[in-house]
């Protein structure tokens, strides 16, 4: 008789009713027993990456060339550096921001460009590469933590979507470094909330643990051992006070109001709480930036909540002593076209895809604020000084986070891999 036959139908129904048979779709709970055995030093750095999915127009945000500007320009805290008029609060915080105006990647296809900006490689269909968040989970994550080491928060959609949301795949790093998705920051980790009172859940979990112990005694299995240990960790987390990091309603009203009432603002608040609790990498995705009808009106609308909420995040990190250890990144997969014809769909400034010259920025974690790296021509169409590739951009993030991007990992096939290639170089001017 096998172990499954030792449980009757009533026991199985009991397990299902309390939810202990359900698996985690994110992939992080099941394999964490192996991770718990690893010995790592305490993390010292963290990252909040603001992923603006769809392509941000550099002409309507942080690179405003004189050529055919559709909006007024305002002076930032750094003399001679101008922002779009829609971002006055971030302009006032330019002393904390390092602009990279020379981004030049050459890939203007949404899905492929997103993979490139997260992994450093164009997808090729044969080799899978981990994203920066997966690597941060591996290198900065604490082995014994009850919290996940990589959380991906959906910050909402505002405008024209550009395909499925990007999800980072851990590739050769293994599923324990996959991101935990949070679809609504106001609801937190819904898949770790029992549908019944905890005492009933604990009873069912104990029953499942007994069953798995019998199974292991009869037929030992690494996968089964991982699941058994993972179940114990899941139950532990459900009882843990550290789950409160996902409960943004615990914040004082003045802080919640500072981040604002939007889903994006709530996502920033959750990210700060997670970093404060010890999560090393949080990515927030705001979809809707594929502005084929023209960018000016859409960005004016978005800036009404982006400018105050991101500015409040920088201030909040400072006030809590987290700014010097937390890297804040504003990025997208590419920029938008500097000029097209005068009318029609996809024929206005900032409407088309453009990967030859665009802008990202970094702040915190030792990044030198008040810096502008790279120059573009008068119309913002070509990098005239200091182009930065996707690999160099990711190497710069790694440098700030103190991650060795040339560390070798071994694939299941025994092939040594490094996160970035031999040509990758951090943008040293940022430090």
Secondary structure as GFF3:
##gff-version 3
##sequence-region A 1 431
A	DSSP	three_ten_helix	3	6	.	.	.	ID=ss1
A	DSSP	alpha_helix	9	18	.	.	.	ID=ss2
A	DSSP	alpha_helix	32	37	.	.	.	ID=ss3
A	DSSP	beta_strand	46	53	.	.	.	ID=ss4
A	DSSP	three_ten_helix	58	60	.	.	.	ID=ss5
A	DSSP	beta_strand	73	75	.	.	.	ID=ss6
A	DSSP	beta_strand	82	84	.	.	.	ID=ss7
A	DSSP	alpha_helix	88	92	.	.	.	ID=ss8
A	DSSP	three_ten_helix	94	96	.	.	.	ID=ss9
A	DSSP	beta_strand	97	103	.	.	.	ID=ss10
A	DSSP	alpha_helix	110	119	.	.	.	ID=ss11
A	DSSP	alpha_helix	132	140	.	.	.	ID=ss12
A	DSSP	beta_strand	150	160	.	.	.	ID=ss13
A	DSSP	three_ten_helix	171	173	.	.	.	ID=ss14
A	DSSP	three_ten_helix	175	177	.	.	.	ID=ss15
A	DSSP	beta_strand	180	182	.	.	.	ID=ss16
A	DSSP	three_ten_helix	190	192	.	.	.	ID=ss17
A	DSSP	alpha_helix	198	218	.	.	.	ID=ss18
A	DSSP	alpha_helix	222	239	.	.	.	ID=ss19
A	DSSP	three_ten_helix	241	246	.	.	.	ID=ss20
A	DSSP	three_ten_helix	248	250	.	.	.	ID=ss21
A	DSSP	alpha_helix	253	259	.	.	.	ID=ss22
A	DSSP	alpha_helix	263	277	.	.	.	ID=ss23
A	DSSP	beta_strand	281	289	.	.	.	ID=ss24
A	DSSP	alpha_helix	296	319	.	.	.	ID=ss25
A	DSSP	three_ten_helix	323	325	.	.	.	ID=ss26
A	DSSP	beta_strand	326	331	.	.	.	ID=ss27
A	DSSP	beta_strand	335	336	.	.	.	ID=ss28
A	DSSP	beta_strand	353	354	.	.	.	ID=ss29
A	DSSP	beta_strand	358	363	.	.	.	ID=ss30
A	DSSP	beta_strand	371	373	.	.	.	ID=ss31
A	DSSP	beta_strand	375	376	.	.	.	ID=ss32
A	DSSP	beta_strand	383	385	.	.	.	ID=ss33
A	DSSP	alpha_helix	390	401	.	.	.	ID=ss34
A	DSSP	beta_strand	408	410	.	.	.	ID=ss35
A	DSSP	beta_strand	416	418	.	.	.	ID=ss36
A	DSSP	three_ten_helix	428	430	.	.	.	ID=ss37
###
